[in-house]
Amino acid sequence: MSAKRTEPPAAKSDVTPEQVRAFLKKNPDFLSKNEDVVSDLTPPERDLGNGIIDFQHYMVKNLQKDSKALKSRYDVLVDFCRDNMSVQHQVHHAALRLIRTRNLEQLLEAIAIDLVSLFDVDVVRMAMESETAIETSFGEHNYSGIVFIPTGTIDAALGKKKNVLLVEDCSKKHPPGFDEIFADCESMIASCAMLRLELEMVDRAIVLAFGVRHKGRFHPGQGIELLHFLAQIVAHQLDRYLDDLMI
């Protein structure tokens, strides 16, 4: 006995204008409760005759466009504020971790390990212009840690007057010294930030560099105040410990 064939359900037809009209008549407050729908409606254009143009029609259309543009800007502003609050939270935690260090080894540990997790990046490098290396447990064999680069590399990368460089897409733009600063892991860095560390007591040019595997993490449109503050904290601590080490 053959199985009974079932017909596929008929496709639902589109809502008709009459159904919409009937719904709105039954729910006269619908548009007042769903104002976002109004901005998508096309306002009626009245026929005033004798070649008279209905400016009200065009004014309403322009107001709708302005409303959509304003909402888009508001959404961008909200996203920006959320991102800024997130970065602020990360920087505050990082600053507390850095100022609690008591020697150079603890500072390098905070930079090489803690900053990676706090900022959710792949590599944190402290690159120092020096002909001789400083013996630490966070050397060039680690992705994150300290690396020693030729004199003039940092000015070539950032310029002599800039303290922060943000690169959105490293595949399109490799700043000078990129391969030296991210030695042994340059091929995996898709976006990076470089912060100049200004030391008062120790005459060394140093940059703190963050690298991530995906494009767009850092970009020139980002605010740099918090990153500059973080660089000042690192520079202050590093200046103290290097000065003690070189006495």
Secondary structure as UniProt FT lines:
FT   HELIX           17..26
FT   TURN            28..29
FT   HELIX           30..33
FT   HELIX           35..38
FT   TURN            39..40
FT   TURN            50..51
FT   HELIX           55..99
FT   HELIX           104..109
FT   HELIX           110..114
FT   HELIX           115..118
FT   TURN            119..120
FT   STRAND          123..129
FT   TURN            140..141
FT   STRAND          145..149
FT   TURN            151..152
FT   HELIX           153..158
FT   STRAND          164..167
FT   TURN            170..172
FT   TURN            176..177
FT   HELIX           178..181
FT   TURN            182..185
FT   HELIX           186..188
FT   STRAND          191..197
FT   STRAND          206..212
FT   TURN            215..216
FT   TURN            220..221
FT   HELIX           225..246
//
